[in-house]
Amino acid sequence: MTYMEKFFEIFKQNIKTERLEMRILAPTPENAKIIWDVLKNENPDDFKYMWYSVSHKSHLTESVEETMERMKLDYESKNGCTYYIFNDNKFIGYMRIHFWAESRTLQCASVWFIKSAWGKGFNTEIHNKLEDLAFNKLHVNRICRQTMAGNLASKKSIESGGYHLDGIDRQSNRMPDGTFMDHLMFSKLLCEYNK
Ligand SMILES: CC(C)(COP(=O)(O)OP(=O)(O)OC[C@H]1O[C@@H](n2cnc3c(N)ncnc32)[C@H](O)[C@@H]1OP(=O)(O)O)[C@@H](O)C(=O)NCCC(=O)NCCS
């Protein structure tokens, strides 16, 4: 089994945490509708740091058709897994990860929760689970996360998780008012896990 196959064996399945279910959903019209019926009620302004991130395109979808297209792309990824996150059987969030086998690196590519699910420790909960699987089962050497500098919730969540600031992609994001914003790149190494 190749290292990439091992990644899929461990990660391309539904994963449970204490309060959440991270589900792999096939790109069917029924599943796209489940996601869109929740997303259509969200305020795009609450996700502004994703909308304007140039280096990491991961904004919310704007129609059921676009949701379906995104689901297809995600589902067919050759090195990634996407989870639709449920709490009490209700859809509340999204997370996409990528695996770089050569460098034994797991990349957290995109994560968001609907506004009513913020501040409950859900982001911490899914990242703790990913770290457990990645470091203890897949034996990666490194997990990386990133955020726009102005995204205080995301930055705090990453820092609280014990991630190290590796560097700054200076002014790599262009905001709607024409100003530029830094992108922060973080990582945690196997030797730092559980320290
Ligand atoms: C960023 C986001 C994923 C955080 O998820 P969350 O589940 O609310 O985060 P958690 O509840 O796990 O909080 C983790 C830490 O961040 C802190 N935090 C959460 N929101 C915060 C805020 N608005 N300002 C400052 N700190 C905040 C928490 O207090 C907690 O700190 P602690 O571990 O020291 O107690 C969520 O706010 C979100 O979906 N935002 C919109 C989309 C987005 O920006 N995604 C990230 C792209 S990089």
PDBQT file of the ligand as one rigid body, heavy atoms in Angstrom, charges set to zero:
ROOT
HETATM    1  C1  LIG A 201     -12.620  30.518  12.609  1.00  0.00    +0.000 C 
HETATM    2  C2  LIG A 201     -13.655  29.490  13.081  1.00  0.00    +0.000 C 
HETATM    3  C3  LIG A 201     -13.502  28.233  12.225  1.00  0.00    +0.000 C 
HETATM    4  C4  LIG A 201     -13.350  29.171  14.569  1.00  0.00    +0.000 C 
HETATM    5  O1  LIG A 201     -14.185  28.102  14.969  1.00  0.00    +0.000 OA
HETATM    6  P1  LIG A 201     -14.765  27.990  16.463  1.00  0.00    +0.000 P 
HETATM    7  O2  LIG A 201     -15.377  26.616  16.576  1.00  0.00    +0.000 OA
HETATM    8  O3  LIG A 201     -15.635  29.166  16.725  1.00  0.00    +0.000 OA
HETATM    9  O4  LIG A 201     -13.453  28.073  17.343  1.00  0.00    +0.000 OA
HETATM   10  P2  LIG A 201     -13.311  27.439  18.777  1.00  0.00    +0.000 P 
HETATM   11  O5  LIG A 201     -14.639  27.570  19.507  1.00  0.00    +0.000 OA
HETATM   12  O6  LIG A 201     -12.742  26.054  18.642  1.00  0.00    +0.000 OA
HETATM   13  O7  LIG A 201     -12.288  28.422  19.462  1.00  0.00    +0.000 OA
HETATM   14  C5  LIG A 201     -10.921  28.173  19.487  1.00  0.00    +0.000 C 
HETATM   15  C6  LIG A 201     -10.239  29.318  20.231  1.00  0.00    +0.000 C 
HETATM   16  O8  LIG A 201     -10.430  30.560  19.503  1.00  0.00    +0.000 OA
HETATM   17  C7  LIG A 201     -11.032  31.528  20.364  1.00  0.00    +0.000 C 
HETATM   18  N1  LIG A 201     -11.961  32.338  19.579  1.00  0.00    +0.000 N 
HETATM   19  C8  LIG A 201     -13.062  31.916  18.925  1.00  0.00    +0.000 A 
HETATM   20  N2  LIG A 201     -13.665  32.965  18.322  1.00  0.00    +0.000 NA
HETATM   21  C9  LIG A 201     -12.915  34.071  18.615  1.00  0.00    +0.000 A 
HETATM   22  C10 LIG A 201     -13.010  35.458  18.271  1.00  0.00    +0.000 A 
HETATM   23  N3  LIG A 201     -14.002  35.939  17.497  1.00  0.00    +0.000 N 
HETATM   24  N4  LIG A 201     -12.043  36.302  18.734  1.00  0.00    +0.000 NA
HETATM   25  C11 LIG A 201     -11.022  35.852  19.507  1.00  0.00    +0.000 A 
HETATM   26  N5  LIG A 201     -10.893  34.540  19.855  1.00  0.00    +0.000 NA
HETATM   27  C12 LIG A 201     -11.826  33.661  19.413  1.00  0.00    +0.000 A 
HETATM   28  C13 LIG A 201     -11.744  30.731  21.421  1.00  0.00    +0.000 C 
HETATM   29  O9  LIG A 201     -11.909  31.467  22.594  1.00  0.00    +0.000 OA
HETATM   30  C14 LIG A 201     -10.803  29.578  21.611  1.00  0.00    +0.000 C 
HETATM   31  O10 LIG A 201      -9.685  29.971  22.407  1.00  0.00    +0.000 OA
HETATM   32  P3  LIG A 201      -9.176  29.030  23.591  1.00  0.00    +0.000 P 
HETATM   33  O11 LIG A 201      -8.878  27.681  22.950  1.00  0.00    +0.000 OA
HETATM   34  O12 LIG A 201      -7.965  29.731  24.087  1.00  0.00    +0.000 OA
HETATM   35  O13 LIG A 201     -10.314  28.966  24.560  1.00  0.00    +0.000 OA
HETATM   36  C15 LIG A 201     -15.114  30.045  12.977  1.00  0.00    +0.000 C 
HETATM   37  O14 LIG A 201     -15.158  31.257  13.685  1.00  0.00    +0.000 OA
HETATM   38  C16 LIG A 201     -15.577  30.276  11.551  1.00  0.00    +0.000 C 
HETATM   39  O15 LIG A 201     -16.122  29.372  10.935  1.00  0.00    +0.000 OA
HETATM   40  N6  LIG A 201     -15.390  31.522  11.016  1.00  0.00    +0.000 N 
HETATM   41  C17 LIG A 201     -15.845  31.868   9.650  1.00  0.00    +0.000 C 
HETATM   42  C18 LIG A 201     -15.068  31.159   8.561  1.00  0.00    +0.000 C 
HETATM   43  C19 LIG A 201     -13.582  31.328   8.698  1.00  0.00    +0.000 C 
HETATM   44  O16 LIG A 201     -13.080  32.428   8.864  1.00  0.00    +0.000 OA
HETATM   45  N7  LIG A 201     -12.876  30.205   8.646  1.00  0.00    +0.000 N 
HETATM   46  C20 LIG A 201     -11.442  30.139   8.854  1.00  0.00    +0.000 C 
HETATM   47  C21 LIG A 201     -10.668  30.353   7.625  1.00  0.00    +0.000 C 
HETATM   48  S1  LIG A 201      -8.925  30.245   7.953  1.00  0.00    +0.000 SA
ENDROOT
TORSDOF 0
